[in-house]
Amino acid sequence: MTDMIKTCKEIIALTKNIQKHADMISKNCPDKRLVLSLGNSMEPMGMLSQQLNIIASVKAAASGKYNEQAEVEADEMLTINAQNLMKSVRDTVRASEACSVKMLSNPATNLQFKRRGR
């Protein structure tokens, strides 16, 4: 398995983790407008990660069986799909942050957004 395909699989796993946390945040956010915004930003993540998984699987199965032009096109498709997925992830993280700020201003919720240290 090439490095690009391994990276795609890692991206898919991390995306599922982000979706799980964003879903938990959306369930605890008191502001319905922010919940709607978060839901809209999360929606394409599932489809895009599924597409990335399919493209990576096809590329892994067909690796070396086709001409170099087909390999380049498959790499381009993987890259474009991964870029679109990362845009959706970025939008989801921003919307999650907005929800968590609203939750922090509401003392009734115990869930807090904490940025991990590096």
RAFENHU-V187887 format. One record per residue. N is the residue number from 1. RES is the residue in one letter. PSI is psi in radians with two decimals (NA if undefined). OMEGA is omega as a letter, one per 30 degrees, with the letter a starting at -180 (NA if undefined). Layout:
n = [N	N]
res = [RES	RES]
psi = [PSI	PSI]
omega = [OMEGA	OMEGA]
//
This chain:
n = [1	2	3	4	5	6	7	8	9	10	11	12	13	14	15	16	17	18	19	20	21	22	23	24	25	26	27	28	29	30	31	32	33	34	35	36	37	38	39	40	41	42	43	44	45	46	47	48	49	50	51	52	53	54	55	56	57	58	59	60	61	62	63	64	65	66	67	68	69	70	71	72	73	74	75	76	77	78	79	80	81	82	83	84	85	86	87	88	89	90	91	92	93	94	95	96	97	98	99	100	101	102	103	104	105	106	107	108	109	110	111	112	113	114	115	116	117	118]
res = [M	T	D	M	I	K	T	C	K	E	I	I	A	L	T	K	N	I	Q	K	H	A	D	M	I	S	K	N	C	P	D	K	R	L	V	L	S	L	G	N	S	M	E	P	M	G	M	L	S	Q	Q	L	N	I	I	A	S	V	K	A	A	A	S	G	K	Y	N	E	Q	A	E	V	E	A	D	E	M	L	T	I	N	A	Q	N	L	M	K	S	V	R	D	T	V	R	A	S	E	A	C	S	V	K	M	L	S	N	P	A	T	N	L	Q	F	K	R	R	G	R]
psi = [2.29	2.89	-0.65	-0.71	-0.70	-0.74	-0.70	-0.75	-0.68	-0.72	-0.75	-0.77	-0.73	-0.61	-0.72	-0.67	-0.75	-0.73	-0.72	-0.79	-0.70	-0.64	-0.71	-0.72	-0.75	-0.55	-0.36	-0.02	2.28	-0.28	1.96	-0.57	-0.73	-0.61	-0.74	-0.75	-0.74	-0.74	-0.70	-0.61	-0.46	-0.47	-0.85	-0.24	-0.74	-0.80	-0.78	-0.66	-0.61	-0.75	-0.76	-0.71	-0.77	-0.82	-0.74	-0.69	-0.75	-0.74	-0.72	-0.70	-0.57	0.10	2.16	-0.07	-0.28	3.04	2.98	-0.57	-0.72	-0.64	-0.73	-0.75	-0.69	-0.71	-0.71	-0.73	-0.74	-0.78	-0.79	-0.75	-0.72	-0.67	-0.76	-0.70	-0.73	-0.56	-0.75	-0.69	-0.78	-0.79	-0.67	-0.72	-0.71	-0.78	-0.65	-0.68	-0.72	-0.75	-0.72	-0.58	-0.73	-0.68	-0.63	-0.55	-0.20	1.87	-0.14	-0.33	2.52	-0.27	2.29	2.54	2.10	2.19	2.34	2.50	2.66	NA]
omega = [a	l	a	a	l	l	l	l	l	l	a	l	l	l	l	l	l	l	a	a	l	l	l	l	a	l	a	a	a	a	a	l	l	l	l	l	l	l	l	l	l	a	a	a	a	a	a	l	l	l	l	l	a	a	l	l	l	l	l	a	a	a	l	a	a	a	a	l	l	l	l	l	l	l	l	l	l	a	a	l	l	l	l	l	a	l	l	l	l	l	l	l	l	l	l	l	l	l	a	l	l	l	l	l	l	a	a	a	l	a	a	l	l	l	a	l	a	NA]
//
